[in-house]
């Protein structure tokens, strides 16, 4: 049951991010920059995990959350890892 709550929350966040991106002047550029920075941050966290011990698994969910959420998406993944690990 808790799994469906997370799915619903993720869907609401995804729709909210898309709505906010399309409210600006350049929506596709905004979404591209957000996705690029999120994936770059995700890669930095994965690479720095060798030294810090804090790593995130590389799977479709984490990559999607990083691309869709950008830097706040990666920060959310790190907080969730700290809470549930």
Secondary structure, DSSP 8 states (H G I E B T S, - for coil): -HHHHHHHHHHHHHHHHHHHHHTSS-HHHHHHHHHHHHHHHHHHHHHHHHHHS-----SHHHHHHHHHHHHHHHHHHHHHHHHH-
